[in-house]
Amino acid sequence: MDNPCYSARFIPAFAHVLSTHEGYAPESLNKLKAIDPACRIPTAVANELAVRQVADTGDFDLGFKAARAMLLGRAGPLDYAMRSAATLRQAIEVGGRYIRSFSDVLNVRLDLQDSRAVVQLEFRVPMPRAIVDFTMSAWYANHIRAPLADVPGVECWFSHSRPLATDEYDRAFAPATLRFAAPAYGFVFDREYLHTPLASSDPDLHVVLCEHVAMTLAHLDSHQTLAAKVRDLAMNDLGRGNPTASGVAAQLRMSSRTLSRRLEREGTTFGTILDQLRRELALRYVGNHGDITFAEVGFRLGFAHVEAFHRAFKRWTGVTPLTYRRECQRN
């Protein structure tokens, strides 16, 4: 998928936590609240938002706090489809089958290793800590803790190293054992407990909910987000010069103002989409095509002068195009 997305259903939880930070800019909070939870947000935009929010608040535990506001059902019908399953194993398998209704970059996989069951949450792209903390703790709170409440030896695995302070981890994952520098992100327990019946099981409702989520996925496969459409059109326009918001809006048969308003509801802007597209292409041209001059790269990306391209590349990567190319050649 060229432009993977998240469901924006997680946005209200982060907005709720950010509203408790006195130093967080009201204008930024209002923009966040204006995002339609029913839409989907490009992964790069959502990750950038999370990084910026942590930097603005100085709250490195933002993801855990947002997860506590992500009550059952706020992730959409998938939550209830899982909770209405007959057993814990069936719930996990439903989550893995339909996780794309919430995220294009998260895989949920059940592995059986000897006597253990390992529920792996695999992130297909690098994620900021706030998103990882949010995903892990929301999954544990809504789908793992209750069925395994009295089960001994439950572990929560984290691929990253142990942080200096683990108070929020202890709070989010109690009473499970925490294991850092683990082989994967996920949850581990004795495989016999996969057959634990769920108290909330409802076979008839489960069938209906799974059908609903499956239809949602089919709809997603046939409909791009507006941001994805804008990205595709901007990619085409790069070959003919410098893409503009007005030009893309005209191709979509809407006004520039409507385009801006609808992109804002998806948590992004035309300028952000174009900048991310140029960055991705620049890294590809500079790193993988040593025969293309930097002037040619700048021309292909719609920069009027090679100097403007050099400045943009330094802003994106912190190094010059020449340094980046040499580093790629060495590796």
Buried (B, 14 or more C-beta within 10 A) or exposed (E): EEBBBBBBBBBBBBBBBBEEBEEBEEEBBEBBEEBBBEBBBBBBBBBBBBBEBBEBBEBBBBBBBBBBBBEBEBBBBBBBBBBBBBBBBBBBBBBBBBBBBBBBBBEBBBEEEEEEBBBBBBBEEEBBBBBBBBBBBBBBBBBBBBBBEEBEEBBBBBBEEEBEEEEBBEEBBEEBEBEBEBEBBBBBBBBEBBEBEBEBBBEEBBEBBBEBBBEBBEEBEEEBBBBBBBBBBBBEBBEEEEBBBEBBBBBBEBEBEEBBEBBBBBBBBBEBBBBBBBBBBBBEBBBEEEEBEBBBBBBBBBBEEBEEBBEBBBEBBEEBBEBBBEEEEEE
